[in-house]
Amino acid sequence: MVLAVRAETLLARGDRSGARGALEQALTIAPSAAGLLVNLAQLEEADGLYTAAVARYRRVVELQPANVIAINNLAYALAVHLDAPAEALPLARRAASLAPRSANVLDTWAWVEHLSGNHTVAAKILTDAIMLGPELAEVRFHA
C-alpha cells in the first residue's frame, strides 16, 4: 500500500507527525490492517499517546488473537503507562505462552509480575530472559 510506504519514508526522515497522518489515512482505506494498526500504535506509544496506542493494540488483538507483538505491547503499555498491572498480567502471561523463547516477551511478563508485587516470580522469569537475550539492556536493567 502506497500510504504505508509513505509513512515509512516520512518516519525515516524524522517526520513523525506526517508518518502518523499517512498511517491514519491508510487505516481509513483498510481499517482492519493489523500491521498498520501495530505500526501506528508503536508510533503513538513512542510519542506518549498511551491511551490511543492501547486502543489500537486492543483492536489488533481482536483481529488477531495470537499477535504476540500486539499482546506484549498492550500488556506493557497497560502496566507501565496506564498503571494497570492487574489488567496487564493475563496479557503478559498469554504473550509468554505464545512466545516462550522471546527475551523481550519474557521481560515484559517479568516486569508486569514485579509491578503486581510478584517479585520472586519476576526474578525467575528475568533469569530466563537474560539467558535468551544477554545483550538486551532493558532486560538487564529490569533484573
N, C-alpha and C positions, 0 to 999 in steps of 0.2 A: 504494500500500500504506500502510495506516494507520501501521504502525510506522516506516516511512521518514519520514513527515511528522512523527511524534512525535520522531524523532531530530533532525530539522532544528529543530524548535521548542525542544527541550532544548538543542541546541547554541547557538541564538540567545540563549538565556537564560544561557549560560555553564556549563551543566551537562554537562560533557564526559563524565563517568562515566555519567550517565543516557543520554546520546546513544549512547555506546558499547554500553551494555546493550540499548537499543532496536534498534540495528543488528544486534547479535549475535542477538537474538530474531527479527528479521526474516529473518536468514540461516538460521535453523532451519526456517523455512517455505519459503524459496526459496534453497537453498544455491548455486545457480548464477546468482544475480542479480549480474551483473558490476558494475552501478552501485553496488549496496550494498557489494560487496566493495571497490571502489575507495574509496568514502566511508569505510569502516571503516579501510582501510589508511592513508589520508591522516590520519585522526584518530590512529591508533596511531603513525604516524611523527612527527606533531607532538608527541605525548606521550612520545617517546623509546623507544617499544616497537618497535625496529627489526626484530628477528627476526620478530615477529608480522606487521609490515607487509610485510616481504619475502615471507613465506609467502602472504599474501593477494594481493600483486601477481603472484606466480608463478601462483596459481590463476586470476586474471583472464586472464593471457597464455595459459594452457592453454585457457580457454574462448573467448577472443577474441584470436587470434594477431596481429591488427593493431591492438590497442587501444594507441594511441600514449601515452596518459596513463599506463597501467599499465607499459608497456615503459620509458618515460622515467623514471618514478619508481622503478621497480625498479633501473635502472642507477644512478641517483643514490644510492639507499639502499645498494646493494651497495658502491659505490666509496667513498662518504664515511663512512657509518656503520658498515659491516662490514669496511672496509679490504680490499675485494676488487676493485680496479680491473681486473684481468685478466679476471675473470668479467663485469664490467660493460661492458667495451669493446664486445663484439659487440652487446650490447643497445642501447647508446647509438648505435652506428652504424645499427642497424636502425630505431630511432626516427627518426633523422635522415633515413633513406631514405624513411620513410613521411610525414614532415612537414618537408621541407627548407626551408620558409619560416617555421618557428616559431622565434622567437628563444630561447624557453625551452628547446626541444629541442636547438637548436644549442649553447646554453650548457652543458647537461648533457654533451653529446658532447665539447665542448672541455675541460671540467673533468676528465672521465674521461681524455681523452688526456693532459692535464697530469699527472694523478696517475699515469699509466702511463709518464711520462718523455718523452712526445712533445710537447715544448714548442713547436716550430716549427709543427707541425700544429695544436696548440691555439690558437696566436696567430692563425693564418689563419682558423680557424673562429670565433673570438671577434670578429674584424673583421666577418665576415658577420653574426653575431648582433647586434652593435651597430647595424649598418645596418638590420636588420629591427626592432629594438626599442630605439631610442636612449633611451627613458625608463626602461628596466628597470635598476634599481640593482644587482641581483645580477650581471647581465651585465657591467656596468662594473666592479664590484668584482673579478670574476674576471679581467677584462682587465688 
